Amino acid sequence: MSVRILTKDLLALLNDHLLTAAEETGLAGCAGILLHTSKVEENSEVGAVNCLVATSTNGRVVGHSWVEAGGGLLPTLLPVNYVRALIESLKKLLNKDNRNDHVSDLRRDGEDVVIAEDPDLFGHGFTQRFAWSDLDTFPRTVFPLLASVHLTAPQDMKAVENRTDYTASALSAFLTIANRHSGTVSLYRVHQSMNVHVQIGVSYRGVIAPSKGWNDSDLADGQAPDIGVYAADLPPLPEPEDAEESEQEPAGVSS
């Protein structure tokens, strides 16, 4: 089984998911990007489209997105250290003349992942091979978490408050991805202590956990910001001259 995909789309997918992958595997995160193929019906006028799907998590955020691709790939976990080297190699293959038609082939070969320029188009061109990671290191909670959207907060939780805190690093991943794709970050939140769901465009969704601390405290103050606003004492703006003339002779009055 193998996947044929535009190289620029593969690069975009890998770059996005490095932002939400862990540096080291442990706890709820994983230092890898999970790839697999699936039929996707989102925003399609021709029915389900075959796509390469990527998922990654560092324990604080989850990213999940897809790009159109041909062929098939069983779930395969790419280690982030090899992904970084692969990205640098793939970038060198693209230029302004071939960017929209350069195709890569991605397949599993025994214990390895092989990424190559499409042999049907380029013959024996660029090829990179590395070992894929153990699938057991990828947290099984990720997909149920992505699917568990709450429309209302559970009744046994404390009252919903206005405030939600995020760490800068967690939120910046989604802002960077939205900026890359000229998209908007949509946040779906029902309670200050519950995970917030994220959508960017029509092919990216994720989850961001609120920053702990005040969210778990009974003494939380989440109604409004609790530090002051210190306004400058500015002089009034001068009135425009035409405003004075209109006061002397109201519009529509003639002598």
C-alpha positions in Angstrom: 0.0 0.0 0.0 1.2 3.5 -0.8 -0.1 7.1 -1.0 0.5 9.5 -3.8 0.2 13.1 -2.7 1.3 16.6 -3.8 4.6 17.3 -2.1 3.4 20.8 -1.1 0.4 19.2 0.6 2.5 16.7 2.5 4.8 19.4 3.6 1.9 21.6 4.9 0.4 18.6 6.7 3.7 17.7 8.5 4.6 21.3 9.3 1.2 21.9 10.9 1.3 18.8 13.0 4.8 19.3 14.3 3.2 22.3 16.2 0.9 20.0 18.2 3.3 17.0 18.7 5.3 16.4 21.8 9.1 16.7 21.9 9.2 13.5 24.0 6.7 10.8 24.4 5.1 10.6 27.8 2.0 11.2 29.9 -0.8 12.2 27.4 1.5 13.4 24.6 3.3 11.6 21.7 6.5 12.6 19.9 5.1 11.5 16.6 2.6 12.3 13.9 0.1 9.6 13.2 -0.8 9.2 9.5 -3.5 7.1 7.9 -5.9 7.3 4.9 -9.6 7.7 5.1 -12.6 8.6 3.1 -13.6 12.2 3.9 -16.9 13.9 3.1 -16.3 17.3 4.4 -17.1 20.1 2.0 -17.1 17.7 -1.0 -19.6 18.0 -3.8 -18.6 14.7 -5.4 -19.1 12.4 -2.3 -16.3 11.0 -0.2 -12.8 11.9 -1.1 -9.7 9.8 -0.3 -7.4 11.7 2.1 -4.3 11.4 4.0 -5.2 12.2 7.7 -2.7 13.4 10.3 -3.2 13.5 14.1 -0.8 14.7 16.8 -0.9 15.7 20.4 1.5 17.0 23.1 -1.0 16.4 26.0 -2.2 20.0 26.1 -3.5 20.3 22.5 -4.6 17.9 19.8 -4.4 18.5 16.0 -6.3 16.6 13.4 -6.5 17.4 9.7 -6.3 16.0 6.2 -5.4 16.6 2.6 -6.5 14.8 -0.6 -4.3 11.9 -1.6 -4.5 8.8 -3.8 -3.9 5.2 -2.5 -4.0 3.8 1.0 -1.8 3.8 4.1 -2.3 1.8 7.3 -1.9 3.8 10.6 1.8 4.8 10.7 3.5 6.8 13.4 6.3 9.1 12.1 8.9 10.1 14.8 9.1 13.9 15.0 12.9 13.9 14.8 12.8 12.2 11.4 9.9 14.4 10.3 12.0 17.5 10.8 14.8 16.1 8.6 12.2 15.0 6.0 10.7 18.4 5.8 14.0 20.0 5.0 14.6 17.4 2.3 11.2 17.9 0.7 11.5 21.7 0.7 14.6 21.4 -1.6 12.6 19.4 -4.2 10.1 22.2 -4.8 10.5 25.4 -6.8 8.1 27.9 -8.4 7.8 25.8 -11.6 7.0 22.4 -10.1 5.2 23.4 -6.9 1.7 22.6 -8.1 2.5 19.3 -9.7 5.4 17.7 -7.8 4.2 14.4 -6.4 5.6 12.2 -3.6 5.0 8.6 -2.8 4.7 7.5 0.8 4.6 3.8 1.8 5.6 1.3 4.5 8.3 -1.2 3.7 8.7 -3.7 6.6 9.7 -1.7 9.7 10.4 1.4 7.7 8.6 4.3 6.1 9.8 5.2 2.6 9.1 8.7 1.1 10.2 9.2 -2.5 9.6 11.4 -5.5 6.8 9.6 -7.6 8.8 6.9 -9.5 6.3 7.1 -12.4 7.2 10.8 -12.9 10.8 11.0 -11.7 12.3 7.6 -12.0 14.9 6.9 -9.4 14.9 10.4 -7.8 14.9 11.5 -4.1 14.2 8.7 -1.6 14.3 8.9 2.2 13.8 5.9 4.6 13.4 5.7 8.3 11.9 3.5 11.0 8.4 4.2 12.0 7.5 4.4 15.7 5.6 1.9 17.9 1.8 2.6 17.5 1.4 1.6 21.2 3.0 5.0 22.1 0.1 7.0 20.5 -2.6 7.7 23.2 -5.9 5.9 22.4 -7.9 8.7 24.1 -7.3 11.2 21.3 -10.0 10.3 18.9 -12.8 10.0 21.5 -11.6 13.3 22.9 -11.9 15.0 19.5 -15.4 13.5 19.0 -16.7 14.5 22.5 -18.2 17.9 21.9 -20.4 19.2 24.7 -23.2 21.6 23.8 -23.8 22.4 27.4 -21.8 22.0 30.6 -22.6 19.0 32.8 -24.9 19.9 35.6 -22.6 18.6 38.4 -19.9 21.1 37.5 -19.7 24.5 39.2 -21.4 27.4 37.5 -20.1 28.5 34.1 -17.9 31.7 34.3 -16.7 34.0 31.6 -13.0 33.4 31.9 -10.9 30.8 30.3 -7.0 30.7 30.5 -4.7 29.3 27.9 -0.9 29.0 28.0 0.7 31.0 25.2 2.4 28.0 23.6 -0.8 26.0 23.4 -2.8 28.7 21.8 0.0 29.9 19.5 0.0 26.5 17.6 -3.5 27.1 16.3 -2.9 30.8 15.5 0.2 29.8 13.5 -1.8 27.1 11.5 -4.6 29.5 10.8 -2.2 32.2 9.6 -0.5 29.7 7.3 -3.8 28.8 5.7 -5.4 32.2 5.8 -8.1 30.8 8.1 -10.0 31.8 11.2 -9.6 30.0 14.6 -13.1 29.1 15.8 -13.3 28.1 19.5 -16.1 26.0 21.0 -16.3 26.4 24.8 -19.0 25.4 27.3 -17.2 25.6 30.7 -14.0 27.2 32.0 -12.6 23.8 33.2 -13.5 21.8 30.1 -11.5 21.2 26.9 -12.2 23.7 24.1 -12.7 22.4 20.6 -11.1 24.2 17.7 -11.9 24.5 14.0 -9.8 26.1 11.2 -11.2 26.1 7.7 -12.9 23.0 6.5 -10.1 20.4 7.1 -8.6 21.2 10.5 -9.9 20.6 13.9 -8.4 20.3 17.3 -8.7 20.4 21.1 -7.0 22.8 23.6 -7.1 22.2 27.3 -7.6 25.2 29.5 -4.7 26.2 31.7 -5.1 24.7 35.2 -4.9 26.7 38.4 -7.8 29.0 39.0 -10.1 26.8 36.9 -10.0 24.1 39.5 -10.4 26.5 42.5 -13.7 27.3 44.3 -12.3 30.8 44.8 -12.1 31.5 41.1 -13.1 35.0 40.0 -14.1 34.5 36.4 -16.8 37.2 35.9 -14.6 39.9 34.4 -11.0 41.1 34.4 -10.0 42.2 37.9 -7.3 44.7 37.1 -8.0 48.4 36.4 -8.2 50.5 33.3 -6.2 53.8 33.5 -7.5 56.2 30.8 -5.4 59.0 29.5 -6.7 62.6 30.1 -7.0 63.6 26.4 -8.2 67.0 25.2 -11.4 67.0 23.3 -11.2 66.7 19.5 -11.8 70.0 17.7 -15.1 70.3 15.9 -14.8 70.3 12.1 -15.5 73.7 10.4 -18.4 72.4 8.3 -20.2 71.3 11.5 -20.3 74.9 12.6 -21.7 76.0 9.3 -24.4 73.4 9.3 -25.5 74.5 12.7 -26.0 78.1 11.5 -28.0 77.1 8.4 -29.8 73.8 8.7 -29.9 71.7 5.5 -33.1 72.1 3.5 -33.9 75.7 4.6 -33.9 78.5 2.0 -34.5 82.2 2.3 
